[in-house]
């Protein structure tokens, strides 16, 4: 978030964190759309409708 990290003095801390994270296995830097696509792929929508109409 820009309001948190968008300050010049905090850039070095962010760079150190990113470098640290990249040195680990299975780290994923994802955009919001990537997270949404991943969620949809692994957690598909299951309708609660069992085919019977509610009256």
N, CA, C and O of each residue as an XYZ file, in Angstrom:
220
protein
N       0.839     -1.180      0.000
C       0.000      0.000      0.000
C       0.883      1.243      0.000
O       1.822      1.350      0.789
N       0.583      2.150     -0.864
C       1.390      3.373     -0.979
C       1.434      4.155      0.319
O       2.448      4.778      0.632
N       0.360      4.131      1.071
C       0.346      4.926      2.303
C       1.298      4.353      3.347
O       1.677      5.048      4.291
N       1.684      3.098      3.183
C       2.590      2.471      4.143
C       4.025      2.470      3.625
O       4.933      2.905      4.333
N       4.239      1.997      2.423
C       5.592      1.820      1.911
C       6.007      2.931      0.962
O       7.181      3.006      0.599
N       5.109      3.780      0.555
C       5.420      4.807     -0.429
C       6.215      5.976      0.118
O       5.958      7.128     -0.230
N       7.158      5.686      0.953
C       8.012      6.715      1.530
C       9.459      6.305      1.251
O       9.822      5.142      1.432
N      10.285      7.260      0.809
C      11.657      6.913      0.427
C      12.437      6.170      1.511
O      13.206      5.259      1.202
N      12.252      6.541      2.757
C      13.013      5.907      3.835
C      12.641      4.444      4.032
O      13.418      3.686      4.612
N      11.479      4.036      3.565
C      11.028      2.658      3.766
C      11.380      1.745      2.596
O      11.184      0.533      2.674
N      11.896      2.320      1.517
C      12.189      1.525      0.334
C      13.235      0.456      0.619
O      13.097     -0.674      0.150
N      14.268      0.782      1.369
C      15.323     -0.190      1.655
C      14.761     -1.401      2.397
O      15.148     -2.533      2.110
N      13.863     -1.177      3.337
C      13.250     -2.299      4.060
C      12.448     -3.172      3.104
O      12.492     -4.398      3.203
N      11.719     -2.560      2.186
C      10.962     -3.335      1.201
C      11.902     -4.130      0.311
O      11.656     -5.308      0.051
N      12.968     -3.510     -0.156
C      13.933     -4.207     -1.010
C      14.538     -5.399     -0.276
O      14.675     -6.478     -0.852
N      14.894     -5.211      0.970
C      15.463     -6.322      1.752
C      14.454     -7.461      1.901
O      14.811     -8.634      1.791
N      13.206     -7.109      2.148
C      12.183     -8.146      2.276
C      12.008     -8.903      0.968
O      11.954    -10.133      0.968
N      11.919     -8.183     -0.147
C      11.738     -8.836     -1.449
C      12.932     -9.733     -1.756
O      12.752    -10.863     -2.210
N      14.134     -9.251     -1.518
C      15.325    -10.080     -1.740
C      15.285    -11.336     -0.874
O      15.610    -12.427     -1.342
N      14.890    -11.183      0.379
C      14.775    -12.330      1.284
C      13.728    -13.316      0.768
O      13.988    -14.517      0.700
N      12.561    -12.818      0.410
C      11.483    -13.689     -0.067
C      11.896    -14.421     -1.335
O      11.602    -15.606     -1.490
N      12.568    -13.733     -2.234
C      12.999    -14.370     -3.479
C      14.047    -15.455     -3.251
O      14.222    -16.333     -4.095
N      14.740    -15.402     -2.125
C      15.751    -16.421     -1.831
C      15.126    -17.721     -1.323
O      15.820    -18.729     -1.190
N      13.837    -17.705     -1.043
C      13.126    -18.880     -0.540
C      12.428    -19.605     -1.677
O      12.134    -19.020     -2.719
N      12.168    -20.893     -1.461
C      11.419    -21.659     -2.449
C       9.929    -21.433     -2.239
O       9.481    -21.085     -1.147
N       9.183    -21.636     -3.300
C       7.720    -21.574     -3.250
C       7.174    -20.225     -2.808
O       6.142    -20.161     -2.139
N       7.851    -19.158     -3.173
C       7.338    -17.814     -2.909
C       6.717    -17.304     -4.196
O       7.301    -17.428     -5.272
N       5.555    -16.741     -4.078
C       4.798    -16.294     -5.240
C       4.426    -14.833     -5.060
O       3.691    -14.486     -4.135
N       4.924    -13.982     -5.928
C       4.530    -12.584     -5.955
C       3.414    -12.480     -6.981
O       3.662    -12.529     -8.185
N       2.208    -12.341     -6.508
C       1.043    -12.413     -7.390
C       0.278    -11.100     -7.412
O       0.213    -10.367     -6.425
N      -0.298    -10.837     -8.576
C      -1.227     -9.716     -8.699
C      -2.587    -10.183     -8.186
O      -2.816    -11.379     -8.013
N      -3.474     -9.239     -7.948
C      -4.810     -9.605     -7.454
C      -5.517    -10.550     -8.414
O      -6.183    -11.487     -7.974
N      -5.384    -10.322     -9.715
C      -6.049    -11.185    -10.690
C      -5.465    -12.595    -10.648
O      -6.194    -13.567    -10.844
N      -4.162    -12.719    -10.396
C      -3.535    -14.037    -10.291
C      -4.083    -14.798     -9.088
O      -4.328    -16.002     -9.167
N      -4.270    -14.098     -7.986
C      -4.821    -14.728     -6.781
C      -6.256    -15.166     -7.033
O      -6.646    -16.272     -6.658
N      -7.039    -14.307     -7.665
C      -8.435    -14.651     -7.966
C      -8.511    -15.852     -8.900
O      -9.316    -16.757     -8.681
N      -7.679    -15.867     -9.943
C      -7.673    -17.003    -10.872
C      -7.267    -18.291    -10.164
O      -7.860    -19.346    -10.392
N      -6.264    -18.203     -9.315
C      -5.804    -19.374     -8.556
C      -6.926    -19.898     -7.657
O      -7.159    -21.105     -7.586
N      -7.615    -18.988     -6.975
C      -8.710    -19.386     -6.085
C      -9.816    -20.083     -6.869
O     -10.307    -21.135     -6.461
N     -10.207    -19.486     -8.002
C     -11.270    -20.097     -8.814
C     -10.862    -21.475     -9.317
O     -11.694    -22.380     -9.379
N      -9.602    -21.646     -9.675
C      -9.140    -22.925    -10.193
C      -9.154    -24.007     -9.104
O      -9.515    -25.153     -9.368
N      -8.766    -23.641     -7.903
C      -8.632    -24.620     -6.821
C      -9.857    -24.729     -5.918
O      -9.968    -25.668     -5.130
N     -10.760    -23.786     -6.030
C     -11.972    -23.786     -5.206
C     -13.170    -23.424     -6.080
O     -13.754    -22.352     -5.919
N     -13.535    -24.303     -6.996
C     -14.631    -23.967     -7.920
C     -15.956    -23.775     -7.181
O     -16.198    -24.364     -6.127
N     -16.791    -22.943     -7.763
C     -18.106    -22.671     -7.195
C     -18.956    -23.929     -7.241
O     -19.055    -24.583     -8.279
N     -19.556    -24.258     -6.138
C     -20.446    -25.407     -6.052
C     -21.820    -24.881     -5.680
O     -22.027    -24.387     -4.571
N     -22.741    -24.987     -6.593
C     -24.088    -24.501     -6.357
C     -24.739    -25.298     -5.239
O     -24.583    -26.516     -5.162
N     -25.460    -24.615     -4.385
C     -26.193    -25.301     -3.317
C     -27.532    -25.801     -3.822
O     -28.253    -26.495     -3.105
N     -27.861    -25.453     -5.046
C     -29.108    -25.897     -5.657
C     -28.948    -27.360     -6.056
O     -28.048    -27.704     -6.822
N     -29.808    -28.205     -5.544
C     -29.712    -29.633     -5.851
C     -30.640    -30.032     -6.995
O     -30.903    -31.216     -7.204
N     -31.128    -29.050     -7.724
C     -31.999    -29.342     -8.849
C     -33.471    -29.296     -8.510
O     -34.311    -29.367     -9.407
N     -33.801    -29.181     -7.253
C     -35.203    -29.123     -6.837
C     -35.573    -27.670     -6.584
O     -34.824    -26.933     -5.943
N     -36.705    -27.271     -7.075
C     -37.132    -25.891     -6.858
C     -37.661    -25.735     -5.441
O     -38.237    -26.652     -4.856
N     -37.443    -24.539     -4.916
C     -37.953    -24.245     -3.574
C     -39.271    -23.516     -3.714
O     -39.336    -22.485     -4.384
N     -40.313    -24.024     -3.101
C     -41.629    -23.386     -3.153
C     -42.176    -23.248     -1.767
O     -43.279    -22.733     -1.587
